[in-house]
Amino acid sequence: MLEDRVDSRVDQSEQFLLKESSKLILFGGKGGVGKTTSAAATALHIAGADPDRKILILSTDPAHSLSDSFDRRIGDEPTKIAPNLYALEIDTKKLQKRFIWEHQVDIFDLATRTMYFDKDVLLDFFSFSLPGMDELIALMEIISLLNAGEYDIVILDTAPAGHTIRLLSYIEMMLKQIDVMEMSQTKYRDVEERRRTKYVKNEADEFLDGMRKDLLGLKTILRDPSATVFVVVTIPEAMGVYETGRLVTALKSNKINIGHIIINGIRPRIECDFCISRRKKEDKYIREIENTFSGYDITRMPLFTHEVRGVENLRRFADVLFGKRYEYEPRPVKLPEPREAAGSNIRDLLKRDLQYLFGMAQYIVHRFIWQIRVQYIVHSF
């Protein structure tokens, strides 16, 4: 039988997350496994442990998951949660529109010079409109925030695992497309060189150079283990194990540092046939996760008896996540005695039915008397 515990290596995790060089912490996994809760709790813990560092937690989830987690309205402007902690829900549609507005002239210029791409194709490409590319433009915004030095640590609550896996492939795809765009302008540049002796880069060229620089910068920081930590969140179920395997494989192939795996929502061991049966199944998947990913630090998190929502509940979650033992306190639920409940229900039903029957009897008697009177009057004439 697996022992109920929080992994003893959690102290190492805390030390790792709080390294001076850590700039970007990403939380990812299958939808509904507790990514947002884990990210928000971690942000509160780090903010409390290191008050000199300014921290931003953000989400690209259109469902406003951070607002739900902190139990307060958080929009697309930084919202103060603690003295050194801010939260932001990125509006990727707004970012896309702003990007196109700022660079549409450069994109149209590129379209007139290239041999393979027309204006509409380039607009689609640079609008980040493909599924999952909203995460990419959000990450590029995060890198600009980090480069500006406005925040010391950025914590990102990512979209479900499938989106994150696609995101990683989009970085390489965009870099290749930019190279193709560069090559497609060879003819235009040759003509310009003959006309002017030397080709002089204009704003469209600088736009492409800037895009390549931003993407390479994003790729570099994501692959830098001293700067970036990816925390995988899962649950002890078959789909949780499967999605974790897919995500870990994608992260490894893209050389992104996996700092930790959290197994969330583990049921307590209590005397209840249903609970015992479910916990046996969970034990099987916990063993599978810990054997398959034995090279990573793994923390088990319990299923809490209450909804983890609001700052205080998130702090309690963080205490357990970072090493405090969780004591399960069952709360007895008072139910009415079966006989009392059944008797009460039967009496109520009988009372209601008798009232209905009495009313119907009165109606029938009155109707019968009325009919007799009518017939008597008719026969009198």
N, C-alpha and C positions, 0 to 999 in steps of 0.2 A: 504493500500500500504506500502511495506517495505521501510524504509528510507535508502537512500544511505549513507553509513558511513563506517569507519573502526572501528571495535569493540572497545569500550572504555576500555576494559580490556587488551588491547595490552601492556599497561605499565607493568601490572603484568607479562605478557609473557616475556618482555624484562628482567625484574628483575630475572625471573625464569631461563632463558637461561644463564644469566651471573653470576649465583651462583658460588662461589669459588669452590664448590665441584663438579660441572658439568664437566664430562670428555668426555662423549660420547653423541652426538646428532645425531639421525637417522631421515631421511626424507623418508616417504614411501607413497604409494598410487597407484592408477591405472596408467597404462602407459599413457603419454601424458597430465597429469594434471598440470605439472609445478614443479615437485619435484626438478629437477636439478636447475632450476632458483631460487626456494625458498632456497635451500641449499646453493648455491653459494652466494646469496644476504645476507643470514644470516652470512655466514663466513666472508664476507667483513665488515659487520656491527660490529660483535664482535671484529674482528681484529682492527678496528678503535676505538672502545669504550674502549678496554683494551689492549693497546700496549705492556704491560709487559708479556702477555701470548702468547705462541707460538702455532699456530693453523694449523692443517692439514685437508684439505677437500679431500675426495677421493670418487671414484666411481668404481664399479665393472662392469659397463655397457660396453660391447664390442663395442658399437656404438660410443664410445668416446664423451659422452654427456658433460663432463666438458670442453673439448676442444672447443666444439660448444658454450657453455655458456660463457666462458671467451674470446672466439674468439682468441685463440692462441693454439699452439701445446703443449699438455700436455701428457707425456708418463708415463712409469712405474718407473720413478725416480722423486722424489719431485721437483716440479717446483715453483720457487718463484713468487708469485702474488703481494704481498705487503711485507713491512719490516718484519712482523711477521706472514704472511700467506703463506702456501705452498699447492700445489694441486698435486694430484697423481691419475692416472688411473691404478688400479691394474690389472695386467695380471694374471688372475687366472690359466690359463694353465701353465704358467711358475712356479707359486707357487706349483701346483700339481706335476710337473716334479721334482722340487727341493726337495719336501717332500719325494717322492719315492726314489730319488737318495740317500738322506741322511739316509733313514731308511729301504732300501730294505733288507739288511742283517738281521736286527731284524725281519722283516716280514717273511722272509724265515725260520728263526729259530723258530718263533711261529708256522709256518705251519708244521714243523717236529714234534712238541711237542703236537699239539692239536688233539683231536679225531674227530672233526666235521668240520674243515675248511681246505681246501687245499690251496696251494700257490696262485692259480689264484683268488680264492674267496677273500682271504685276500688282494691281490693287488688291486682288484676292490674296496673293502671296504675302504681301506686306501688311495686310489687315489682320493677320493671325486668326483667320476665320475657320481653319480646319479644326475638327473636334480635338480638344485637349491642348490646343495652342494658346488658349487663354492663360494657362498655367505658365507658359513660356514668357509671355509678355509681362506677367506678374513677377516672375523671377528676375527678369531684366530690370524691372522697376526696383526690386529689392537690392540688386547689386548697385544700382545708382545711389540708393539710400545709404548703403554701407560705404561706398566710395566717398560720399559727401561727408562722412563722419558724423552724421546726425545721431546714429544709434550704435552702441557697442555690440549688441547681440540682436539678431533677428530670428524669431521662431516662426516657422511656417507650418500651419495646419494644411496639409496637401489634400487634393481631391482623392477619391478612391483609387486603389492600386492600379487599375487599368489605365486611368488618365496619367498617372505618374510614369508608368512604363512607356506610354506613347510620348510623353514629354521628353524623356531622355533621348529618344530616337530623333525628335524634331530638331534638336540642336545641331546634330550632324547633318541632317537633311538641309537645313537652312544654310549652313556653311558651304555645302556642295553647290546649292543653287546660286549662292553669291559668286562662287568661282565661275560657274557657267555664265552668269551675267557679265562678269569681267571679260571672259573669252569672247562672248558674243559681240562685244564692242570693238573688237580688233580692227575690223574694216573701217569703222568710223574714226578710230584713232589714227590709222594709217593715212587717211585722207587729210585729217587735221595736221598731222606732222608734215606732210608735203606742202600744205598751205602755209604753215607757220614756222616750219623748220623744227620746232619742238612742241610736243603736246603739253598743254598746261591743264592740270586737273581743275574741274569746276565743282560746284556744289553737289551735283549728282554723284560725282566720283567720291567726294568727301562723305556723302551719305552712305555709300556702299562700304567705304573704309571704316566708317563709324559703326555700322552694323556688324561687320566682321570683328572689329575690336571688342564690341560688347558681348558678342556670342562667345568669342575665345576667352574673354574675362570670366564669363559665367561658367564655361566649361572648366577653366582652371580652378576657380574657387570651389566648385562642386567636387573636384577630384583631389582637393588639398585636405588630407586627413587632419591637419593641425587647425584648419579653419572651419571645416564642415563636418557635422555629425548627422547621420540619418538614423532615426529611431523607428523601428518597425513595431506596429501594434497589431496584435491578433487576439483571437479567442479560441478556447479549446473545443473546436468543432471541425468537422471534415473540410468545409469550405474555407475556414480560417487557415488551416494547415496548407491547403492547396494554394490559396492566394499569397500566403507568406512565402512559399517556395518560389512562385513566379516572380514576386517582387525582389526577393533576395538575389535570385539569378540575374535579373535585369540590373540591379545595383552593382553587383560584382562585375558583370560584363562591361559596365560603364565606369568601373574603377572608383565608385563612390563609397566612402567609408561608412560602414554600418556600426554605429556605436552601441546599440542595445536592441534587445527584443523584449517587448512587454506582452505577457499572456494575461489578458484582462478578463474580468467577470467570472472568476472561479468560484463555484458554489461551496459553502461550508459543509463540513461533515456533521449532519444532524440526523437523529433517529426519525426517519420518515421514508417509507418505501420508495416514493417517487424521487425524493432527494438523493437517496443512496444509489438508485438506478442511474440518475443523471450524472452523479459524481463519478461513478465507475466509468462511464463513457468519456467524461472529461479527463480522467486519469490516463486513459489510453492515448488521447490526443496530446496531453501534456508531455507524456513520455516520448511520443513521436517528434514533437517540436524540439524537445531538449536533446534527443539523440541526433536528429537531422542537423540541427544548428548548434552543435556542441562547442563550436569554436567561438561563439558569441556570448556576451554577458546576457543572461536571461533573468527577468524579474517576474514573479507571479503576483498578480493583483486580485484581491477577492471581489466577489459580487457584494456590493454594499447594500445594506438594508434600506437605504433611502436614496432618493435621486440626488446625484452629484451635480448640483446647480447652485450658482452663487459663489461669491468669494470665500466665505467661511467653509462651505462644503468642499470647495476645490482645495483649500489649504489642508483640510483633513485627508483628502485623497493624496495630496503631495507628501504629507507626513509618512504615509504608508509606502508610497512609491520610493521614497528616499530612506527607508530603513526602519520606520517604526512598526511594531507588530500590531496587526489588526485584531482586536478582540471582538468576536461576533457575540452580540447580545440579543438573543431571541426575545421578541416581545409577544407575550400571549395575547391572542385575540379572543375576546369574550363573545361566544355565540349563544343564542337562546337554546334551552333544552329542546330536543327533538319533539317530545310529547307536547310541551307547552306551545311550541311553534305550530305543530300540526293542529292541536286543539283550537288555538287562536284563529288559524286560517279557516278551519271548518265552521267555527261559530260565525265568523264574518261572512262566509259564503252562504250559510243557512239564513242568516239575518237578511242578507241582500235578496236571496231568492224568495223568502217568505214575503218580503215587502212587495216584490214584483208580482207574486201569485195573488196576494191579497188585492192589489190594485187591479189585476186582470179580472178577478172574481167580481169586484165592485162594478167594473165596466160591463161585464156580461149580464149581471143582474139588472143594472139600470137599463141596458139595451132591451132585455126581455120585457121588462115592465113597460117601456116606451112602446114596443111593438103591440103589446096587448091593448094598451090605451088607443092606439091608432086603429086597430081592428074594431074595437068597441064603438068608436066614433063612426067608422064607415058603415057598420051594420045598423046603427041607430037611424041612419038616413034611408 
